[in-house]
Amino acid sequence: MSARRSLQLGMSAPPPNSGASLPPYYPSCNGTRIPSYTARPSIGEESLSRPIFARSLGRGEFTKTNGRITLTLKDQPDDSLLPTYAHNDLVTGTISIQGCESVTEIVLKLYGRLDLAASNGGHQTKLVNDSYTVWNNDMRFQCPPSLPFSFLFPSTFKDEDLNIWPLPPSVRITPPGKSFVHVRCLYTLSVFVSTALHPRFSLWRGEKTLTIPVNLQSSAHPPRPIMPNTNLLATVKSAPDEWREILCKIGSKLHVKNIHCSFFIPSALVYSVADTIPFHLQITGSPAILAGLVSSRGHPTISVRVHLLRRVSLFVRGQTQHRNIDMGEGVLSALPPPITYPEEARSPEAAIDWAGVVRCDDSFAVGTFDAGTICVEDYIVVSIPGWDTEHKHPIQLVSHTWVDDPGPAYRM
């Protein structure tokens, strides 16, 4: 559904949860002073927690001109190719018009659409269709040459069944496979300028338009960083909370032989698409069986693979289609010695350990999301094909890496 609103010129509200401005201080009615607010802990105090912050605002400007219309958007990164926003971000800027004496109305429109195409047909969802009246001649004065504006980028949309979903990020996905699958989510910001038709006002008549694509991305960060020391054996006792142990499912033939596979990854389970994710893989069991997995020099004789996998699910015309996309291949190295035998000679178990890292290919910039008709899920996968073993563990990928201190404007 579309929405038409009027914008108050020169007025802008602070972005939500930004922490940039504190509530005003008012003395109470009975004369008792209310403690003043502070953005920093006092001596003897410390911050116990910190909320997830919105993205850090850039200091640059994005400017686009078409004919006599110039649109300038503020708070953009200096190296940004497209204006970039997150959910509930403040969109602020100015519209400049040459020959403004003939202008009768200026309307700003934010539009978003999700296009899905699959082997059984396609589906289009209108995500955003909001219009804002920046100026019209009902105000009874001539249109100024430059008009400021501000509004909040929406965060949700309603589908055909009136279910509410988060707005999906700007993305284009074409997974490999024989069946045709295509996903495209786009947003645009347009300026519509209407002019007077009477010749004595101007030769410029009718309506002029300026349209630019806008990039929407998530503002989520991982809740904690990946520890600098990624050696599991050196840190698991001193910092056990930093690691999450995952018991992988082993093929049925090896399961009865008491073979176990433990996979360790950073405990947050939320990582940036730009993060390098460390991991540790340990397989325990009979020394005779493990000896067939590595040579005496530690080289694997059976393929062992760790990689990132994205599953794209489309719901089109009552049917669901899934496509898997490889996101990044892990690098493993066996830790010496090739096989670790227990200190107790009578113990029947031995162990093989690998350490490694995995990260997304540079072509991936969008994290995990669910928008109803499309769901993007991400997994870290341990695969030993020769042992009929493949274990997928769900993780969440986000667009921003963990930030230690986003700056005073975003500090609580």
Secondary structure, DSSP 8 states (H G I E B T S, - for coil): --EEEE--TT-----TT--SS-------TTS-------SS--TT--------------SEEEEEEETTEEEEEEEE-TT-SS-EE-TT-EEEEEEEETTGGGEEEEEEEEEEEEEEEETTEEEEEEEEEEEEEEEEGGGSS---SEEEEEEE---EEE-TT--EEE---SEEE---SSS--EEEEEEEEEEEEEE---TTT-S--EEEEEEEEEEE------SS---S---HHHHTTT-GGGEEEEEE---HHHHTTT-EEEEEEETT-EEETT--EEEEEEEEE-HHHHTTTB-TTS-BSS--EEEEEEEEEEEETTEEEEEEEEEEE-EEEE-SSSSB--SSTT---EEEEEEEEE---TT-----EE-SSEEEEEEEEEEEGGGTEEEEEEEEEESS---S---GGG--
